[in-house]
Amino acid sequence: MNNKVLGPFIAELFGTFILLLLGLGVCAQVGLGPRTGAESYSWLLINIGWCFAVAIAVYVTAGVSGAHLNPAVTVALAVRKALPWSMVLPYIIAQVIGAFLGAAAVYMAYREGLVAAGLPNIYTTGPGTVFDAMAWGSGAAGAARHAIGPYPLSTCVINEILGTAVLLWGVIASGDTRNTAIGANLGPVLVGATVLVIGTSLGGVSGYAINPARDFGPRIFGLLSGTQGLFDGIYWLVAPIIAPVIGGILGVLTYDWFITPFLPEGK
């Protein structure tokens, strides 16, 4: 592996590790932390945690690899011809490894809580996560909320496609100098804010993976560490892996259809 590939490979691996360490860390803290519990479950706190996890990971690695940290972003930028197709596979491999290692680090940080709770799923989106009971709540109000969910796979797919398209709009706009691009030092903040608004606006249905590596790497680690049911059915393949790739491509195409042709020249 030459240096032109090695540098981005290491940066994508390290950046995705940071993303998952902090992103899954907030999930574990809300679900298993000694100072929190079901009574303090906060979807907003999880959204904010992922927002800053993304921003910090992008700050650390953007100068080396562009900080994709997400196969959906990598494929979408290759479709847009902003990344050579020869770099797509190294980027994706690095992202999955980084996500796996991030999940392993969170396991080590919360091992006693995970073991005591029976090794629940803190790793992935979709059905069966540790947050099911917390999210729906108990009593009559919880029963009423649960009556309209969990949502079917088809709806989860739609939300993952839409959410990932929004992510790519934010990613492209943050660096588009012909548009109202912000300074490079604030770009990661905008990308993190994009993740925050996706979570608060569209994320509740599927858990907003919007990133195949974010879901697949931890899913493998969860399986190896003893969590059950992570690969049951077909959900794991369709909603958090295939749908985000489709959404990412849709995001770059729609930006270039509806925005790019109308931007001022020479800006």
QUIMO-V789478 format. One record per pair of residues at least 12 apart in sequence whose C-alpha atoms are under 7 Angstrom apart, sorted by the first residue. I is the first residue (numbers start at 1). GAP is how many residues later the second one is. D is the distance in whole Angstrom. If there is no record, write none. Layout:
((I	GAP	D) (I	GAP	D))
//
This chain:
((7	57	7) (8	56	6) (8	57	4) (9	81	6) (9	82	6) (9	85	6) (11	50	6) (11	53	6) (11	54	6) (12	53	7) (12	55	6) (12	57	6) (12	79	6) (12	82	6) (12	83	6) (13	81	5) (13	82	5) (13	84	6) (13	85	4) (14	84	6) (15	42	5) (15	43	7) (15	45	7) (15	46	6) (15	52	7) (15	54	6) (16	41	7) (16	53	5) (16	79	6) (16	82	5) (16	83	6) (17	81	4) (17	82	5) (17	84	6) (17	85	4) (18	39	6) (18	84	7) (19	34	5) (19	35	6) (19	38	6) (20	79	6) (20	82	5) (20	83	6) (20	194	7) (21	81	5) (21	82	6) (21	84	6) (21	85	6) (22	31	5) (23	26	6) (23	27	5) (23	30	6) (24	79	7) (24	82	7) (24	99	7) (25	81	6) (26	20	6) (26	23	6) (27	19	6) (27	95	7) (28	94	6) (31	99	7) (31	100	7) (32	81	6) (38	96	5) (41	93	6) (47	149	5) (47	152	6) (47	153	7) (48	148	6) (51	141	4) (51	142	6) (51	144	6) (51	145	5) (52	140	6) (54	138	5) (55	133	5) (55	134	5) (55	136	7) (55	137	5) (58	130	6) (59	129	6) (69	26	6) (70	25	7) (70	141	5) (70	142	7) (70	143	6) (71	21	5) (71	140	7) (71	141	6) (71	142	6) (72	139	6) (72	140	7) (72	172	6) (72	173	4) (72	176	5) (73	95	7) (73	175	6) (74	14	6) (75	13	7) (76	172	5) (76	173	5) (76	176	6) (80	172	7) (95	118	6) (96	117	5) (96	120	7) (96	121	5) (97	120	7) (99	114	6) (99	115	6) (99	118	5) (99	119	6) (100	117	4) (100	118	5) (100	121	6) (103	20	7) (103	115	5) (103	118	7) (104	117	7) (119	107	7) (119	108	5) (120	107	6) (121	106	6) (123	95	5) (123	96	6) (123	99	7) (124	91	5) (124	94	7) (124	95	6) (125	81	7) (125	82	5) (125	84	6) (125	90	7) (126	80	5) (126	81	6) (151	54	6) (153	82	7) (156	49	6) (156	50	5) (156	83	6) (157	82	5) (157	86	6) (159	43	6) (159	47	7) (160	48	6) (160	50	6) (160	79	7) (160	83	6) (160	84	6) (160	87	7) (161	82	5) (161	83	5) (161	85	6) (161	86	4) (162	85	6) (163	35	6) (163	39	6) (163	45	7) (163	47	6) (164	46	5) (164	80	5) (164	83	5) (164	84	5) (165	82	5) (165	83	5) (165	85	6) (165	86	4) (166	85	7) (167	27	6) (167	28	7) (168	80	6) (168	83	5) (168	84	6) (169	82	6) (169	83	7) (169	86	6) (170	21	6) (170	24	6) (171	20	6) (174	13	6) (174	16	7) (177	90	7) (178	85	6) (178	86	6) (178	89	5) (179	84	7) (209	31	5) (210	30	7) (210	34	5) (211	29	7) (211	33	6) (212	28	6) (212	29	4) (212	32	7) (215	25	6))
//
